[in-house]
Amino acid sequence: MSENHDLYDLRILKSGEAIFSRSPGGVLQGVIDGTPYEELTVYRAFPIRYTAQYISIRTPKGDELGIIADLNELDEESRRELSRELDYRYFLPKVLRVESVKQRTDLWIWEVETTLGPTRITMRNLHEYVQFHGDGRMVLTDLNGKRCEITDWRSLDAHSRKQLADVI
């Protein structure tokens, strides 16, 4: 980064300007515009809506080096390592099955099977706790901030879809 770089400029890193790998110790590292960085951090600019686009690349101190517009524009190793790093940062279990969705007084209680096992999601207002992101994707957040994701409700089994009938 040049000395006269404005910290408020948005810099989109083009294909070939950034290469990412993992150090022998497991730390994400990279080379950006020919400058090596022994440690980098990554953030999604839009973590719910765009999971593979608009990835902010930063130093450990938080200085942004640039934005990757789309992970698919990167070489295979860079794409794999950035995806792995994002998975660590934005851990979001996937819903495999919806056992039940019940409304009790002012609470909605969801019993779901996730990639981490069975869990209960308790919500007050569906509009505040269920986010629909298009293409059948839903993110559920309970009263305590616990989150999980239905990647596409249409691809769930018939029982799960029936449980969701009053919600979607």
OpenMM code with the backbone's topology and positions (N, CA, C; nanometers):
from openmm import Vec3, app, unit

residues = "MET SER GLU ASN HIS ASP LEU TYR ASP LEU ARG ILE LEU LYS SER GLY GLU ALA ILE PHE SER ARG SER PRO GLY GLY VAL LEU GLN GLY VAL ILE ASP GLY THR PRO TYR GLU GLU LEU THR VAL TYR ARG ALA PHE PRO ILE ARG TYR THR ALA GLN TYR ILE SER ILE ARG THR PRO LYS GLY ASP GLU LEU GLY ILE ILE ALA ASP LEU ASN GLU LEU ASP GLU GLU SER ARG ARG GLU LEU SER ARG GLU LEU ASP TYR ARG TYR PHE LEU PRO LYS VAL LEU ARG VAL GLU SER VAL LYS GLN ARG THR ASP LEU TRP ILE TRP GLU VAL GLU THR THR LEU GLY PRO THR ARG ILE THR MET ARG ASN LEU HIS GLU TYR VAL GLN PHE HIS GLY ASP GLY ARG MET VAL LEU THR ASP LEU ASN GLY LYS ARG CYS GLU ILE THR ASP TRP ARG SER LEU ASP ALA HIS SER ARG LYS GLN LEU ALA ASP VAL ILE".split()
positions = [
    Vec3(0.0849, -0.1168, 0.0000),
    Vec3(0.0000, 0.0000, 0.0000),
    Vec3(0.0892, 0.1227, 0.0000),
    Vec3(0.0575, 0.2168, -0.0845),
    Vec3(0.1431, 0.3349, -0.0954),
    Vec3(0.1210, 0.4285, 0.0216),
    Vec3(0.2204, 0.5134, 0.0454),
    Vec3(0.2164, 0.6097, 0.1555),
    Vec3(0.0998, 0.7072, 0.1420),
    Vec3(0.0640, 0.7435, 0.0178),
    Vec3(-0.0421, 0.8415, -0.0015),
    Vec3(-0.1797, 0.7777, -0.0219),
    Vec3(-0.1926, 0.6516, 0.0119),
    Vec3(-0.3200, 0.5804, -0.0012),
    Vec3(-0.4219, 0.6373, 0.0971),
    Vec3(-0.5381, 0.6740, 0.0478),
    Vec3(-0.6462, 0.7269, 0.1319),
    Vec3(-0.7167, 0.6097, 0.1984),
    Vec3(-0.7201, 0.6092, 0.3313),
    Vec3(-0.7816, 0.4999, 0.4062),
    Vec3(-0.9292, 0.4837, 0.3759),
    Vec3(-0.9919, 0.5835, 0.3180),
    Vec3(-1.1347, 0.5768, 0.2895),
    Vec3(-1.1643, 0.5345, 0.1463),
    Vec3(-1.0613, 0.5093, 0.0660),
    Vec3(-1.0800, 0.4592, -0.0697),
    Vec3(-1.1147, 0.3106, -0.0648),
    Vec3(-1.2078, 0.2720, -0.1480),
    Vec3(-1.2428, 0.1310, -0.1625),
    Vec3(-1.1587, 0.0751, -0.2760),
    Vec3(-1.0842, -0.0296, -0.2477),
    Vec3(-0.9941, -0.0870, -0.3479),
    Vec3(-1.0357, -0.2298, -0.3793),
    Vec3(-1.0773, -0.2528, -0.5016),
    Vec3(-1.1137, -0.3866, -0.5462),
    Vec3(-0.9880, -0.4529, -0.6020),
    Vec3(-0.9515, -0.5673, -0.5439),
    Vec3(-0.8345, -0.6416, -0.5894),
    Vec3(-0.8733, -0.7263, -0.7099),
    Vec3(-0.8039, -0.7072, -0.8180),
    Vec3(-0.8326, -0.7800, -0.9413),
    Vec3(-0.7576, -0.9133, -0.9430),
    Vec3(-0.8033, -1.0026, -1.0285),
    Vec3(-0.7409, -1.1330, -1.0436),
    Vec3(-0.5907, -1.1158, -1.0701),
    Vec3(-0.5091, -1.1873, -0.9986),
    Vec3(-0.3653, -1.1806, -1.0142),
    Vec3(-0.2976, -1.0815, -0.9208),
    Vec3(-0.3731, -0.9891, -0.8611),
    Vec3(-0.3148, -0.8927, -0.7673),
    Vec3(-0.3005, -0.9494, -0.6265),
    Vec3(-0.3700, -1.0592, -0.6007),
    Vec3(-0.3673, -1.1175, -0.4661),
    Vec3(-0.3631, -1.2696, -0.4751),
    Vec3(-0.2723, -1.3273, -0.3971),
    Vec3(-0.2582, -1.4735, -0.3886),
    Vec3(-0.2557, -1.5090, -0.2408),
    Vec3(-0.3320, -1.6116, -0.2035),
    Vec3(-0.3423, -1.6497, -0.0630),
    Vec3(-0.3034, -1.7951, -0.0437),
    Vec3(-0.2440, -1.8210, 0.0732),
    Vec3(-0.2037, -1.9574, 0.1085),
    Vec3(-0.2067, -1.9680, 0.2605),
    Vec3(-0.1651, -2.0815, 0.3109),
    Vec3(-0.1619, -2.1031, 0.4546),
    Vec3(-0.0186, -2.1353, 0.4938),
    Vec3(0.0287, -2.0744, 0.6023),
    Vec3(0.1652, -2.0988, 0.6499),
    Vec3(0.1732, -2.2392, 0.7094),
    Vec3(0.2955, -2.2925, 0.7298),
    Vec3(0.3089, -2.4245, 0.7928),
    Vec3(0.2409, -2.4299, 0.9302),
    Vec3(0.2271, -2.3144, 0.9967),
    Vec3(0.1606, -2.3094, 1.1265),
    Vec3(0.0101, -2.2929, 1.1164),
    Vec3(-0.0441, -2.2844, 0.9937),
    Vec3(-0.1878, -2.2757, 0.9745),
    Vec3(-0.2445, -2.1355, 0.9657),
    Vec3(-0.1584, -2.0333, 0.9551),
    Vec3(-0.2038, -1.8947, 0.9499),
    Vec3(-0.2277, -1.8546, 0.8042),
    Vec3(-0.3391, -1.7839, 0.7786),
    Vec3(-0.3647, -1.7334, 0.6442),
    Vec3(-0.2620, -1.6259, 0.6125),
    Vec3(-0.1984, -1.6384, 0.4974),
    Vec3(-0.0977, -1.5423, 0.4529),
    Vec3(-0.1233, -1.5111, 0.3068),
    Vec3(-0.0540, -1.4111, 0.2558),
    Vec3(-0.0748, -1.3794, 0.1161),
    Vec3(0.0240, -1.2803, 0.0619),
    Vec3(0.0134, -1.2599, -0.0682),
    Vec3(0.0938, -1.1606, -0.1382),
    Vec3(-0.0047, -1.0724, -0.2134),
    Vec3(-0.0003, -0.9428, -0.1831),
    Vec3(-0.0899, -0.8475, -0.2478),
    Vec3(-0.0045, -0.7415, -0.3153),
    Vec3(-0.0205, -0.7305, -0.4459),
    Vec3(0.0606, -0.6378, -0.5264),
    Vec3(0.2091, -0.6567, -0.5016),
    Vec3(0.2523, -0.7805, -0.4897),
    Vec3(0.3940, -0.8109, -0.4706),
    Vec3(0.4437, -0.7963, -0.3280),
    Vec3(0.3604, -0.7494, -0.2358),
    Vec3(0.4006, -0.7345, -0.0958),
    Vec3(0.3536, -0.8556, -0.0164),
    Vec3(0.4469, -0.9277, 0.0463),
    Vec3(0.4055, -1.0440, 0.1261),
    Vec3(0.3515, -1.0025, 0.2629),
    Vec3(0.2489, -1.0740, 0.3073),
    Vec3(0.1896, -1.0531, 0.4396),
    Vec3(0.1878, -1.1888, 0.5099),
    Vec3(0.2522, -1.1950, 0.6267),
    Vec3(0.2632, -1.3205, 0.7007),
    Vec3(0.1337, -1.3594, 0.7695),
    Vec3(0.0444, -1.2626, 0.7888),
    Vec3(-0.0846, -1.2920, 0.8527),
    Vec3(-0.1892, -1.1961, 0.7976),
    Vec3(-0.3042, -1.2526, 0.7622),
    Vec3(-0.4150, -1.1734, 0.7101),
    Vec3(-0.5450, -1.2172, 0.7767),
    Vec3(-0.6400, -1.1258, 0.7834),
    Vec3(-0.7734, -1.1601, 0.8313),
    Vec3(-0.8728, -1.1281, 0.7209),
    Vec3(-0.9860, -1.1968, 0.7221),
    Vec3(-1.0869, -1.1780, 0.6178),
    Vec3(-1.2241, -1.1554, 0.6809),
    Vec3(-1.3035, -1.0721, 0.6144),
    Vec3(-1.4392, -1.0420, 0.6593),
    Vec3(-1.5300, -1.0331, 0.5380),
    Vec3(-1.6532, -1.0745, 0.5547),
    Vec3(-1.7533, -1.0546, 0.4509),
    Vec3(-1.8123, -0.9149, 0.4681),
    Vec3(-1.8134, -0.8357, 0.3619),
    Vec3(-1.8737, -0.7025, 0.3689),
    Vec3(-2.0249, -0.7142, 0.3889),
    Vec3(-2.0853, -0.8170, 0.3310),
    Vec3(-2.2285, -0.8451, 0.3433),
    Vec3(-2.2437, -0.9918, 0.3839),
    Vec3(-2.2244, -1.0236, 0.5123),
    Vec3(-2.2104, -1.1627, 0.5556),
    Vec3(-2.3304, -1.2531, 0.5339),
    Vec3(-2.4497, -1.2002, 0.5297),
    Vec3(-2.5657, -1.2854, 0.5108),
    Vec3(-2.5999, -1.3000, 0.3632),
    Vec3(-2.6008, -1.1919, 0.2920),
    Vec3(-2.6464, -1.1917, 0.1530),
    Vec3(-2.5419, -1.2466, 0.0552),
    Vec3(-2.4160, -1.2055, 0.0705),
    Vec3(-2.3104, -1.2453, -0.0235),
    Vec3(-2.2009, -1.3201, 0.0515),
    Vec3(-2.2055, -1.4510, 0.0432),
    Vec3(-2.1092, -1.5309, 0.1199),
    Vec3(-1.9770, -1.5515, 0.0469),
    Vec3(-1.9751, -1.5338, -0.0842),
    Vec3(-1.8524, -1.5548, -0.1617),
    Vec3(-1.8119, -1.4307, -0.2406),
    Vec3(-1.8768, -1.3183, -0.2148),
    Vec3(-1.8439, -1.1945, -0.2836),
    Vec3(-1.8139, -1.0862, -0.1801),
    Vec3(-1.7396, -0.9861, -0.2247),
    Vec3(-1.7075, -0.8683, -0.1436),
    Vec3(-1.6397, -0.9079, -0.0118),
    Vec3(-1.5248, -0.9712, -0.0259),
    Vec3(-1.4470, -1.0186, 0.0886),
    Vec3(-1.3377, -0.9164, 0.1196),
    Vec3(-1.3419, -0.8632, 0.2400),
    Vec3(-1.2443, -0.7637, 0.2844),
    Vec3(-1.1192, -0.8350, 0.3351),
    Vec3(-1.0034, -0.7962, 0.2817),
    Vec3(-0.8743, -0.8513, 0.3222),
    Vec3(-0.8058, -0.7469, 0.4095),
    Vec3(-0.7681, -0.7881, 0.5310),
    Vec3(-0.7117, -0.6924, 0.6269),
    Vec3(-0.5863, -0.7464, 0.6942),
    Vec3(-0.5081, -0.6527, 0.7449),
    Vec3(-0.3937, -0.6892, 0.8284),
    Vec3(-0.4479, -0.7266, 0.9664),
    Vec3(-0.3660, -0.7896, 1.0504),
    Vec3(-0.4127, -0.8228, 1.1857),
    Vec3(-0.4537, -0.7000, 1.2675),
    Vec3(-0.4013, -0.5829, 1.2322),
    Vec3(-0.4379, -0.4592, 1.3026),
    Vec3(-0.5702, -0.4017, 1.2512),
    Vec3(-0.6248, -0.4606, 1.1455),
    Vec3(-0.7533, -0.4149, 1.0932),
    Vec3(-0.7463, -0.3223, 0.9744),
    Vec3(-0.6261, -0.2929, 0.9246),
    Vec3(-0.6132, -0.2069, 0.8069),
    Vec3(-0.6554, -0.2849, 0.6830),
    Vec3(-0.7516, -0.2299, 0.6084),
    Vec3(-0.7996, -0.2988, 0.4894),
    Vec3(-0.7027, -0.2798, 0.3734),
    Vec3(-0.6655, -0.3925, 0.3126),
    Vec3(-0.5750, -0.3905, 0.1976),
    Vec3(-0.6522, -0.3891, 0.0665),
    Vec3(-0.7749, -0.4399, 0.0708),
    Vec3(-0.8574, -0.4438, -0.0493),
    Vec3(-0.9747, -0.5373, -0.0329),
    Vec3(-1.0570, -0.5409, -0.1383),
    Vec3(-1.1776, -0.6234, -0.1416),
    Vec3(-1.1671, -0.7208, -0.2586),
    Vec3(-1.1958, -0.8461, -0.2319),
    Vec3(-1.2083, -0.9456, -0.3385),
    Vec3(-1.3544, -0.9433, -0.3817),
    Vec3(-1.3815, -0.9065, -0.5063),
    Vec3(-1.5199, -0.8941, -0.5532),
    Vec3(-1.5902, -1.0291, -0.5566),
    Vec3(-1.5185, -1.1351, -0.5942),
    Vec3(-1.5794, -1.2675, -0.6040),
    Vec3(-1.4700, -1.3722, -0.5880),
    Vec3(-1.4908, -1.4648, -0.4945),
    Vec3(-1.3904, -1.5701, -0.4707),
    Vec3(-1.3642, -1.6525, -0.5966),
    Vec3(-1.4634, -1.6667, -0.6833),
    Vec3(-1.4472, -1.7471, -0.8049),
    Vec3(-1.3465, -1.6880, -0.9025),
    Vec3(-1.3055, -1.5638, -0.8820),
    Vec3(-1.2058, -1.5011, -0.9690),
    Vec3(-1.0630, -1.5373, -0.9279),
    Vec3(-1.0471, -1.6044, -0.8137),
    Vec3(-0.9147, -1.6382, -0.7612),
    Vec3(-0.8685, -1.7748, -0.8100),
    Vec3(-0.7378, -1.7999, -0.7987),
    Vec3(-0.6848, -1.9315, -0.8303),
    Vec3(-0.7383, -2.0322, -0.7267),
    Vec3(-0.7277, -2.1597, -0.7569),
    Vec3(-0.7875, -2.2647, -0.6738),
    Vec3(-0.7392, -2.2623, -0.5287),
    Vec3(-0.6079, -2.2532, -0.5059),
    Vec3(-0.5559, -2.2533, -0.3682),
    Vec3(-0.6030, -2.1298, -0.2912),
    Vec3(-0.5985, -2.0136, -0.3535),
    Vec3(-0.6433, -1.8911, -0.2872),
    Vec3(-0.7910, -1.9003, -0.2506),
    Vec3(-0.8716, -1.9479, -0.3428),
    Vec3(-1.0159, -1.9640, -0.3197),
    Vec3(-1.0407, -2.0608, -0.2042),
    Vec3(-0.9699, -2.1722, -0.2031),
    Vec3(-0.9853, -2.2735, -0.0983),
    Vec3(-0.9474, -2.2173, 0.0386),
    Vec3(-0.8350, -2.1476, 0.0472),
    Vec3(-0.7893, -2.0962, 0.1768),
    Vec3(-0.8763, -1.9815, 0.2280),
    Vec3(-0.9218, -1.8938, 0.1393),
    Vec3(-1.0117, -1.7871, 0.1835),
    Vec3(-1.1459, -1.8454, 0.2283),
    Vec3(-1.1964, -1.9434, 0.1547),
    Vec3(-1.3222, -2.0086, 0.1940),
    Vec3(-1.3082, -2.0752, 0.3301),
    Vec3(-1.1983, -2.1407, 0.3509),
    Vec3(-1.1719, -2.2064, 0.4801),
    Vec3(-1.1672, -2.1036, 0.5940),
    Vec3(-1.0998, -1.9931, 0.5703),
    Vec3(-1.0894, -1.8878, 0.6719),
    Vec3(-1.2267, -1.8259, 0.7009),
    Vec3(-1.3055, -1.8054, 0.5977),
    Vec3(-1.4404, -1.7513, 0.6164),
    Vec3(-1.5291, -1.8487, 0.6933),
    Vec3(-1.5124, -1.9783, 0.6666),
    Vec3(-1.5895, -2.0786, 0.7418),
    Vec3(-1.5573, -2.0724, 0.8906),
    Vec3(-1.4316, -2.0499, 0.9240),
    Vec3(-1.3931, -2.0367, 1.0655),
    Vec3(-1.4588, -1.9128, 1.1279),
    Vec3(-1.4552, -1.8019, 1.0570),
    Vec3(-1.5069, -1.6763, 1.1111),
    Vec3(-1.6596, -1.6742, 1.1192),
    Vec3(-1.7256, -1.7284, 1.0179),
    Vec3(-1.8716, -1.7197, 1.0091),
    Vec3(-1.9355, -1.8573, 1.0213),
    Vec3(-1.9057, -1.9230, 1.1286),
    Vec3(-1.9599, -2.0562, 1.1515),
    Vec3(-2.1116, -2.0502, 1.1584),
    Vec3(-2.1801, -2.1224, 1.0717),
    Vec3(-2.3252, -2.1202, 1.0645),
    Vec3(-2.3752, -2.2615, 1.0340),
    Vec3(-2.4198, -2.3342, 1.1391),
    Vec3(-2.4675, -2.4717, 1.1156),
    Vec3(-2.5835, -2.4745, 1.0159),
    Vec3(-2.5910, -2.5808, 0.9389),
    Vec3(-2.6957, -2.5988, 0.8385),
    Vec3(-2.8083, -2.6837, 0.8966),
    Vec3(-2.9317, -2.6451, 0.8670),
    Vec3(-3.0482, -2.7228, 0.9075),
    Vec3(-3.0648, -2.8372, 0.8084),
    Vec3(-3.0703, -2.9597, 0.8612),
    Vec3(-3.0887, -3.0790, 0.7788),
    Vec3(-3.2352, -3.1218, 0.7749),
    Vec3(-3.3078, -3.0959, 0.8860),
    Vec3(-3.4472, -3.1375, 0.8982),
    Vec3(-3.5170, -3.0477, 0.9994),
    Vec3(-3.6418, -3.0152, 0.9723),
    Vec3(-3.7245, -2.9391, 1.0651),
    Vec3(-3.8213, -3.0382, 1.1287),
    Vec3(-3.8015, -3.0652, 1.2577),
    Vec3(-3.8882, -3.1595, 1.3288),
    Vec3(-4.0241, -3.0970, 1.3562),
    Vec3(-4.0242, -2.9722, 1.4069),
    Vec3(-4.1517, -2.9057, 1.4353),
    Vec3(-4.1325, -2.7550, 1.4444),
    Vec3(-4.2400, -2.6836, 1.4136),
    Vec3(-4.2476, -2.5394, 1.4319),
    Vec3(-4.3805, -2.5147, 1.5022),
    Vec3(-4.3741, -2.4677, 1.6258),
    Vec3(-4.4960, -2.4481, 1.7052),
    Vec3(-4.5011, -2.3048, 1.7573),
    Vec3(-4.6230, -2.2526, 1.7638),
    Vec3(-4.6417, -2.1203, 1.8226),
    Vec3(-4.7093, -2.1377, 1.9577),
    Vec3(-4.6458, -2.0849, 2.0611),
    Vec3(-4.7008, -2.0893, 2.1966),
    Vec3(-4.7034, -1.9475, 2.2506),
    Vec3(-4.8201, -1.8988, 2.2798),
    Vec3(-4.8401, -1.7626, 2.3269),
    Vec3(-4.7680, -1.6661, 2.2332),
    Vec3(-4.6648, -1.5967, 2.2821),
    Vec3(-4.5927, -1.5027, 2.1961),
    Vec3(-4.4597, -1.5588, 2.1471),
    Vec3(-4.4384, -1.6892, 2.1604),
    Vec3(-4.3121, -1.7513, 2.1183),
    Vec3(-4.3334, -1.8503, 2.0040),
    Vec3(-4.2359, -1.8530, 1.9154),
    Vec3(-4.2280, -1.9574, 1.8129),
    Vec3(-4.1149, -2.0503, 1.8560),
    Vec3(-4.1412, -2.1790, 1.8589),
    Vec3(-4.0396, -2.2772, 1.9001),
    Vec3(-4.0157, -2.3719, 1.7834),
    Vec3(-3.8921, -2.3714, 1.7369),
    Vec3(-3.8513, -2.4570, 1.6263),
    Vec3(-3.7633, -2.5684, 1.6817),
    Vec3(-3.7942, -2.6914, 1.6478),
    Vec3(-3.7081, -2.8054, 1.6780),
    Vec3(-3.6462, -2.8469, 1.5448),
    Vec3(-3.5140, -2.8337, 1.5344),
    Vec3(-3.4468, -2.8641, 1.4081),
    Vec3(-3.3269, -2.9563, 1.4300),
    Vec3(-3.2940, -3.0297, 1.3268),
    Vec3(-3.1730, -3.1118, 1.3244),
    Vec3(-3.0733, -3.0369, 1.2384),
    Vec3(-2.9553, -3.0056, 1.2951),
    Vec3(-2.8533, -2.9313, 1.2214),
    Vec3(-2.7292, -3.0178, 1.2023),
    Vec3(-2.6334, -2.9622, 1.1331),
    Vec3(-2.5061, -3.0322, 1.1141),
    Vec3(-2.4339, -3.0521, 1.2469),
    Vec3(-2.4795, -2.9843, 1.3534),
    Vec3(-2.4229, -3.0037, 1.4881),
    Vec3(-2.5101, -3.0920, 1.5752),
    Vec3(-2.6219, -3.1399, 1.5208),
    Vec3(-2.7145, -3.2220, 1.5986),
    Vec3(-2.8442, -3.1466, 1.6248),
    Vec3(-2.9303, -3.2045, 1.7114),
    Vec3(-3.0599, -3.1418, 1.7393),
    Vec3(-3.0425, -3.0098, 1.8146),
    Vec3(-3.1282, -2.9140, 1.7842),
    Vec3(-3.1267, -2.7868, 1.8561),
    Vec3(-3.2660, -2.7276, 1.8572),
    Vec3(-3.2885, -2.6380, 1.9520),
    Vec3(-3.4161, -2.5672, 1.9645),
    Vec3(-3.3901, -2.4192, 1.9403),
    Vec3(-3.4702, -2.3610, 1.8544),
    Vec3(-3.4621, -2.2182, 1.8242),
    Vec3(-3.5909, -2.1543, 1.8764),
    Vec3(-3.5789, -2.0574, 1.9654),
    Vec3(-3.6949, -1.9897, 2.0221),
    Vec3(-3.6955, -1.8445, 1.9758),
    Vec3(-3.8098, -1.8007, 1.9199),
    Vec3(-3.8222, -1.6662, 1.8640),
    Vec3(-3.9490, -1.6001, 1.9142),
    Vec3(-3.9490, -1.4689, 1.9156),
    Vec3(-4.0715, -1.3944, 1.9496),
    Vec3(-4.1489, -1.3570, 1.8228),
    Vec3(-4.0878, -1.2868, 1.7329),
    Vec3(-4.1544, -1.2366, 1.6140),
    Vec3(-4.0819, -1.2930, 1.4927),
    Vec3(-4.1539, -1.3702, 1.4117),
    Vec3(-4.0893, -1.4327, 1.2956),
    Vec3(-4.0200, -1.3320, 1.2054),
    Vec3(-4.0788, -1.2136, 1.1887),
    Vec3(-4.0205, -1.1143, 1.0977),
    Vec3(-3.8850, -1.0637, 1.1466),
    Vec3(-3.8605, -1.0690, 1.2756),
    Vec3(-3.7330, -1.0243, 1.3302),
    Vec3(-3.6297, -1.1357, 1.3364),
    Vec3(-3.6727, -1.2597, 1.3441),
    Vec3(-3.5812, -1.3706, 1.3695),
    Vec3(-3.5609, -1.4647, 1.2510),
    Vec3(-3.6445, -1.4538, 1.1490),
    Vec3(-3.6277, -1.5350, 1.0284),
    Vec3(-3.5991, -1.4397, 0.9135),
    Vec3(-3.4853, -1.4582, 0.8503),
    Vec3(-3.4477, -1.3743, 0.7375),
    Vec3(-3.4533, -1.4581, 0.6102),
    Vec3(-3.5263, -1.4103, 0.5118),
    Vec3(-3.5363, -1.4769, 0.3823),
    Vec3(-3.4407, -1.4076, 0.2864),
    Vec3(-3.3516, -1.4857, 0.2234),
    Vec3(-3.2480, -1.4267, 0.1385),
    Vec3(-3.2578, -1.4675, -0.0072),
    Vec3(-3.3721, -1.5151, -0.0492),
    Vec3(-3.3890, -1.5545, -0.1881),
    Vec3(-3.3365, -1.6940, -0.2133),
    Vec3(-3.3795, -1.7518, -0.3236),
    Vec3(-3.3394, -1.8871, -0.3631),
    Vec3(-3.3661, -1.9901, -0.2534),
    Vec3(-3.4684, -1.9671, -0.1703),
    Vec3(-3.5057, -2.0627, -0.0670),
    Vec3(-3.4204, -2.0586, 0.0581),
    Vec3(-3.3264, -1.9660, 0.0649),
    Vec3(-3.2353, -1.9585, 0.1798),
    Vec3(-3.2991, -1.8814, 0.2942),
    Vec3(-3.2851, -1.9362, 0.4155),
    Vec3(-3.3374, -1.8732, 0.5360),
    Vec3(-3.2316, -1.8800, 0.6450),
    Vec3(-3.2171, -1.7722, 0.7215),
    Vec3(-3.1293, -1.7723, 0.8382),
    Vec3(-3.2186, -1.7522, 0.9600),
    Vec3(-3.2074, -1.8446, 1.0564),
    Vec3(-3.2868, -1.8414, 1.1783),
    Vec3(-3.1979, -1.7943, 1.2923),
    Vec3(-3.2481, -1.7021, 1.3733),
    Vec3(-3.1739, -1.6521, 1.4887),
    Vec3(-3.2654, -1.6610, 1.6089),
    Vec3(-3.2188, -1.7228, 1.7181),
    Vec3(-3.3055, -1.7335, 1.8351),
    Vec3(-3.2879, -1.6139, 1.9285),
    Vec3(-3.3643, -1.6132, 2.0362),
    Vec3(-3.3626, -1.5011, 2.1306),
    Vec3(-3.2245, -1.4748, 2.1895),
    Vec3(-3.1405, -1.5788, 2.1973),
    Vec3(-3.0065, -1.5652, 2.2551),
    Vec3(-2.8980, -1.5424, 2.1513),
    Vec3(-2.9368, -1.5260, 2.0250),
    Vec3(-2.8387, -1.4986, 1.9205),
    Vec3(-2.7836, -1.6220, 1.8513),
    Vec3(-2.8264, -1.7407, 1.8924),
    Vec3(-2.7834, -1.8639, 1.8259),
    Vec3(-2.8428, -1.8645, 1.6854),
    Vec3(-2.7605, -1.8984, 1.5850),
    Vec3(-2.8053, -1.8944, 1.4464),
    Vec3(-2.7854, -2.0270, 1.3770),
    Vec3(-2.8684, -2.0522, 1.2761),
    Vec3(-2.8493, -2.1642, 1.1850),
    Vec3(-2.9130, -2.1267, 1.0514),
    Vec3(-2.8837, -2.2059, 0.9500),
    Vec3(-2.9229, -2.1701, 0.8144),
    Vec3(-2.9941, -2.2855, 0.7463),
    Vec3(-3.1020, -2.2530, 0.6776),
    Vec3(-3.1648, -2.3469, 0.5842),
    Vec3(-3.1182, -2.3001, 0.4468),
    Vec3(-3.0332, -2.3791, 0.3823),
    Vec3(-2.9752, -2.3329, 0.2555),
    Vec3(-3.0797, -2.3230, 0.1447),
    Vec3(-3.1763, -2.4142, 0.1428),
    Vec3(-3.2875, -2.4070, 0.0471),
    Vec3(-3.4022, -2.4906, 0.1033),
    Vec3(-3.5045, -2.4252, 0.1546),
    Vec3(-3.6151, -2.4966, 0.2179),
    Vec3(-3.6831, -2.5920, 0.1202),
    Vec3(-3.6763, -2.5634, -0.0095),
    Vec3(-3.7399, -2.6491, -0.1103),
    Vec3(-3.6713, -2.7840, -0.1230),
    Vec3(-3.5435, -2.7926, -0.0813),
    Vec3(-3.4708, -2.9189, -0.0936),
    Vec3(-3.4806, -3.0051, 0.0322),
    Vec3(-3.5505, -2.9563, 0.1355),
    Vec3(-3.5701, -3.0357, 0.2574),
    Vec3(-3.6703, -3.1482, 0.2311),
    Vec3(-3.6741, -3.2469, 0.3185),
    Vec3(-3.7680, -3.3580, 0.3058),
    Vec3(-3.9116, -3.3080, 0.3216),
    Vec3(-4.0094, -3.3927, 0.2843),
    Vec3(-4.1511, -3.3550, 0.2851),
    Vec3(-4.1987, -3.3145, 0.4249),
    Vec3(-4.1557, -3.3862, 0.5286),
    Vec3(-4.1959, -3.3526, 0.6656),
    Vec3(-4.1494, -3.2111, 0.7025),
    Vec3(-4.0258, -3.1796, 0.6709),
    Vec3(-3.9713, -3.0471, 0.7011),
    Vec3(-4.0485, -2.9384, 0.6279),
    Vec3(-4.0757, -2.9605, 0.5001),
    Vec3(-4.1502, -2.8608, 0.4213),
    Vec3(-4.2908, -2.8397, 0.4778),
    Vec3(-4.3526, -2.9481, 0.5245),
    Vec3(-4.4863, -2.9376, 0.5851),
    Vec3(-4.4800, -2.8525, 0.7130),
    Vec3(-4.3748, -2.8702, 0.7932),
    Vec3(-4.3592, -2.7924, 0.9163),
    Vec3(-4.3409, -2.6436, 0.8859),
    Vec3(-4.2814, -2.6134, 0.7726),
    Vec3(-4.2558, -2.4749, 0.7338),
    Vec3(-4.3745, -2.4082, 0.6640),
    Vec3(-4.4789, -2.4844, 0.6341),
    Vec3(-4.5908, -2.4326, 0.5549),
    Vec3(-4.6503, -2.3045, 0.6114),
    Vec3(-4.6641, -2.2917, 0.7433),
    Vec3(-4.7234, -2.1706, 0.8019),
    Vec3(-4.6239, -2.0557, 0.8104),
    Vec3(-4.4985, -2.0836, 0.7904),
    Vec3(-4.3943, -1.9824, 0.8053),
    Vec3(-4.3593, -1.9161, 0.6731),
    Vec3(-4.3540, -1.9951, 0.5684),
    Vec3(-4.3128, -1.9404, 0.4384),
    Vec3(-4.4343, -1.9212, 0.3556),
] * unit.nanometer
topology = app.Topology()
chain = topology.addChain("A")
for resn in residues:
    res = topology.addResidue(resn, chain)
    for name in ("N", "CA", "C"):
        topology.addAtom(name, app.Element.getBySymbol(name[0]), res)
